[in-house]
């Protein structure tokens, strides 16, 4: 097994604070807070579940964030 890379700390962020925001505002806020990748998915979408360091995920319905999680 190879060495584990030294990754910078992920943003200290309250993920629940994104729920209820419109998608564009949530994405802008996430980038300002240091998230390197922002992923927007519709409810029930089939997505890969690998953990990507620095990514924040938004489940968006009718242009409103319904759920948010890291990786």
VOLUMRO-526874 format. One line per 2 residues: number of its first residue (from 1); their letters; for each residue x, y, z of N, C-alpha, C, O. Coordinates in nm, 4 decimals. Layout:
BEGIN
NUM = a = X Y Z X Y Z X Y Z X Y Z | ...
***
This chain:
BEGIN
1 = xx = 0.0838 -0.1172 0.0000 0.0000 0.0000 0.0000 0.0885 0.1237 0.0000 0.1882 0.1282 0.0721 | 0.0543 0.2223 -0.0783 0.1313 0.3453 -0.0892 0.1081 0.4368 0.0302 0.0185 0.4148 0.1116
3 = xx = 0.1909 0.5394 0.0381 0.1752 0.6330 0.1495 0.0464 0.7147 0.1351 -0.0010 0.7406 0.0245 | -0.0073 0.7535 0.2480 -0.1267 0.8377 0.2497 -0.0816 0.9816 0.2256 0.0074 1.0305 0.2952
5 = xx = -0.1417 1.0503 0.1279 -0.0992 1.1880 0.0993 -0.1359 1.2821 0.2132 -0.2320 1.2590 0.2865 | -0.0581 1.3878 0.2263 -0.0911 1.4929 0.3222 -0.1933 1.5845 0.2577 -0.1589 1.6697 0.1758
7 = xx = -0.3172 1.5669 0.2946 -0.4245 1.6480 0.2383 -0.4548 1.7638 0.3322 -0.4503 1.7474 0.4541 | -0.4855 1.8800 0.2773 -0.5234 1.9918 0.3638 -0.6570 1.9614 0.4309 -0.7342 1.8790 0.3818
9 = xx = -0.6838 2.0267 0.5407 -0.8096 2.0060 0.6112 -0.9266 2.0519 0.5258 -0.9182 2.1529 0.4559 | -1.0353 1.9771 0.5322 -1.1568 2.0205 0.4626 -1.2155 2.1396 0.5375 -1.1873 2.1585 0.6559
11 = xx = -1.2960 2.2192 0.4700 -1.3561 2.3353 0.5358 -1.4374 2.2951 0.6590 -1.5111 2.1965 0.6568 | -1.4228 2.3723 0.7652 -1.5084 2.3569 0.8828 -1.6384 2.4252 0.8460 -1.6427 2.5478 0.8351
13 = xx = -1.7432 2.3493 0.8268 -1.8654 2.4060 0.7721 -1.9859 2.3348 0.8317 -1.9812 2.2141 0.8555 | -2.0923 2.4077 0.8556 -2.2186 2.3517 0.9012 -2.2995 2.3141 0.7774 -2.3602 2.3999 0.7133
15 = xx = -2.2998 2.1868 0.7449 -2.3656 2.1429 0.6217 -2.5159 2.1688 0.6244 -2.5769 2.1908 0.5198 | -2.5752 2.1662 0.7421 -2.7192 2.1932 0.7515 -2.7540 2.3366 0.7116 -2.8688 2.3658 0.6782
17 = xx = -2.6550 2.4261 0.7149 -2.6828 2.5659 0.6806 -2.7138 2.5839 0.5318 -2.7646 2.6888 0.4921 | -2.6842 2.4842 0.4497 -2.7121 2.4925 0.3061 -2.8549 2.4506 0.2716 -2.9096 2.4919 0.1693
19 = xx = -2.9140 2.3691 0.3570 -3.0488 2.3181 0.3303 -3.1473 2.4341 0.3297 -3.1519 2.5142 0.4231 | -3.2264 2.4417 0.2223 -3.3251 2.5473 0.2068 -3.2788 2.6627 0.1196 -3.3601 2.7448 0.0771
21 = xx = -3.1485 2.6700 0.0925 -3.0970 2.7754 0.0046 -3.1257 2.7411 -0.1409 -3.1410 2.6241 -0.1760 | -3.1329 2.8442 -0.2259 -3.1407 2.8141 -0.3685 -3.0040 2.7606 -0.4117 -2.9017 2.7933 -0.3515
23 = xx = -3.0037 2.6796 -0.5148 -2.8836 2.6066 -0.5553 -2.7659 2.6985 -0.5878 -2.6529 2.6697 -0.5482 | -2.7901 2.8077 -0.6588 -2.6808 2.8978 -0.6977 -2.6178 2.9629 -0.5755 -2.4955 2.9743 -0.5680
25 = xx = -2.6994 3.0057 -0.4793 -2.6468 3.0660 -0.3571 -2.5651 2.9643 -0.2778 -2.4582 2.9965 -0.2259 | -2.6159 2.8417 -0.2688 -2.5451 2.7366 -0.1962 -2.4099 2.7072 -0.2604 -2.3096 2.6928 -0.1906
27 = xx = -2.4073 2.6983 -0.3927 -2.2816 2.6705 -0.4628 -2.1815 2.7836 -0.4428 -2.0639 2.7580 -0.4169 | -2.2264 2.9076 -0.4543 -2.1366 3.0220 -0.4319 -2.0809 3.0207 -0.2901 -1.9611 3.0404 -0.2699
29 = xx = -2.1673 2.9976 -0.1924 -2.1243 2.9949 -0.0520 -2.0235 2.8829 -0.0278 -1.9247 2.9019 0.0430 | -2.0486 2.7667 -0.0865 -1.9574 2.6535 -0.0677 -1.8184 2.6851 -0.1237 -1.7177 2.6552 -0.0596
31 = xx = -1.8127 2.7440 -0.2404 -1.6825 2.7789 -0.2997 -1.6119 2.8861 -0.2167 -1.4903 2.8797 -0.1987 | -1.6868 2.9849 -0.1657 -1.6270 3.0883 -0.0804 -1.5719 3.0288 0.0483 -1.4743 3.0797 0.1034
33 = xx = -1.6326 2.9229 0.0961 -1.5894 2.8597 0.2213 -1.4780 2.7575 0.2000 -1.4309 2.6958 0.2956 | -1.4359 2.7394 0.0743 -1.3191 2.6561 0.0496 -1.3415 2.5192 -0.0092 -1.2456 2.4434 -0.0241
35 = xx = -1.4643 2.4839 -0.0436 -1.4885 2.3549 -0.1090 -1.4351 2.3620 -0.2512 -1.4642 2.4566 -0.3244 | -1.3571 2.2618 -0.2902 -1.2956 2.2636 -0.4227 -1.3872 2.2071 -0.5308 -1.3755 2.2434 -0.6478
37 = xx = -1.4782 2.1186 -0.4915 -1.5722 2.0592 -0.5868 -1.7121 2.0668 -0.5278 -1.7338 2.0319 -0.4117 | -1.8065 2.1126 -0.6086 -1.9463 2.1199 -0.5675 -2.0257 2.0338 -0.6650 -2.0206 2.0546 -0.7862
39 = xx = -2.0989 1.9369 -0.6107 -2.1782 1.8477 -0.6971 -2.3259 1.8665 -0.6651 -2.3671 1.8597 -0.5493 | -2.4047 1.8903 -0.7695 -2.5494 1.9080 -0.7566 -2.6165 1.7879 -0.8219 -2.5896 1.7570 -0.9380
41 = xx = -2.7039 1.7202 -0.7475 -2.7733 1.6032 -0.8007 -2.9228 1.6141 -0.7709 -2.9621 1.6713 -0.6692 | -3.0061 1.5591 -0.8597 -3.1498 1.5578 -0.8333 -3.1847 1.4453 -0.7353 -3.1076 1.3504 -0.7208
43 = xx = -3.2997 1.4548 -0.6680 -3.3416 1.3481 -0.5772 -3.3509 1.2142 -0.6504 -3.4006 1.2065 -0.7628 | -3.3029 1.1105 -0.5852 -3.3111 0.9764 -0.6418 -3.2097 0.9447 -0.7495 -3.2145 0.8368 -0.8086
45 = xx = -3.1175 1.0368 -0.7764 -3.0166 1.0132 -0.8806 -2.9238 0.8998 -0.8392 -2.8927 0.8828 -0.7213 | -2.8811 0.8237 -0.9367 -2.7819 0.7188 -0.9125 -2.6455 0.7835 -0.9319 -2.6129 0.8304 -1.0409
47 = xx = -2.5659 0.7856 -0.8244 -2.4347 0.8509 -0.8281 -2.3293 0.7592 -0.7697 -2.3603 0.6661 -0.6954 | -2.2049 0.7864 -0.8039 -2.0957 0.7127 -0.7420 -2.0823 0.7607 -0.5980 -2.1038 0.8784 -0.5688
49 = xx = -2.0473 0.6706 -0.5097 -2.0405 0.7052 -0.3686 -1.8968 0.7080 -0.3156 -1.8753 0.7097 -0.1944 | -1.7986 0.7087 -0.4062 -1.6613 0.7194 -0.3576 -1.6430 0.8549 -0.2902 -1.7027 0.9547 -0.3307
51 = xx = -1.5608 0.8563 -0.1883 -1.5359 0.9803 -0.1155 -1.4318 1.0607 -0.1912 -1.3210 1.0129 -0.2157 | -1.4673 1.1823 -0.2278 -1.3738 1.2717 -0.2938 -1.3433 1.3850 -0.1979 -1.4305 1.4655 -0.1650
53 = xx = -1.2180 1.3906 -0.1531 -1.1754 1.4916 -0.0577 -1.2019 1.6315 -0.1131 -1.1678 1.6602 -0.2278 | -1.2620 1.7177 -0.0329 -1.2872 1.8555 -0.0741 -1.4155 1.8771 -0.1519 -1.4415 1.9874 -0.2000
55 = xx = -1.4974 1.7704 -0.1648 -1.6231 1.7835 -0.2399 -1.7407 1.7973 -0.1433 -1.7460 1.7317 -0.0393 | -1.8335 1.8833 -0.1799 -1.9609 1.8957 -0.1100 -2.0695 1.8606 -0.2104 -2.0631 1.9006 -0.3267
57 = xx = -2.1689 1.7857 -0.1651 -2.2760 1.7381 -0.2511 -2.4078 1.8016 -0.2087 -2.4383 1.8105 -0.0898 | -2.4847 1.8449 -0.3061 -2.6167 1.8997 -0.2803 -2.7204 1.8184 -0.3561 -2.7080 1.7976 -0.4768
59 = xx = -2.8227 1.7726 -0.2851 -2.9403 1.7173 -0.3514 -3.0355 1.8341 -0.3720 -3.0780 1.8984 -0.2760 | -3.0686 1.8612 -0.4973 -3.1462 1.9802 -0.5330 -3.2766 1.9404 -0.6019 -3.2769 1.8645 -0.6988
61 = xx = -3.3873 1.9934 -0.5496 -3.5188 1.9744 -0.6108 -3.5837 2.1111 -0.6247 -3.5873 2.1889 -0.5294 | -3.6350 2.1400 -0.7434 -3.6992 2.2679 -0.7715 -3.6095 2.3856 -0.7325 -3.6560 2.4854 -0.6775
63 = xx = -3.4798 2.3717 -0.7622 -3.3760 2.4727 -0.7405 -3.3510 2.5061 -0.5928 -3.2984 2.6128 -0.5612 | -3.3889 2.4142 -0.5022 -3.3657 2.4326 -0.3594 -3.2869 2.3134 -0.3066 -3.3172 2.1988 -0.3394
65 = xx = -3.1849 2.3411 -0.2240 -3.1053 2.2348 -0.1632 -3.1907 2.1635 -0.0584 -3.2395 2.2255 0.0360 | -3.2080 2.0332 -0.0763 -3.2883 1.9523 0.0158 -3.2010 1.8734 0.1133 -3.2437 1.8410 0.2241
67 = xx = -3.0771 1.8427 0.0704 -2.9859 1.7621 0.1521 -2.8446 1.7968 0.1128 -2.8199 1.8386 -0.0004 | -2.7498 1.7799 0.2061 -2.6103 1.8154 0.1807 -2.5198 1.7164 0.2537 -2.5488 1.6778 0.3670
69 = xx = -2.4094 1.6749 0.1888 -2.3136 1.5864 0.2539 -2.1754 1.6052 0.1953 -2.1601 1.6557 0.0841 | -2.0742 1.5640 0.2712 -1.9334 1.5723 0.2309 -1.8976 1.4581 0.1369 -1.9632 1.3539 0.1350
71 = x = -1.7933 1.4798 0.0598 -1.7294 1.3745 -0.0170 -1.7906 1.3424 -0.1463 -1.7421 1.2543 -0.2173
***
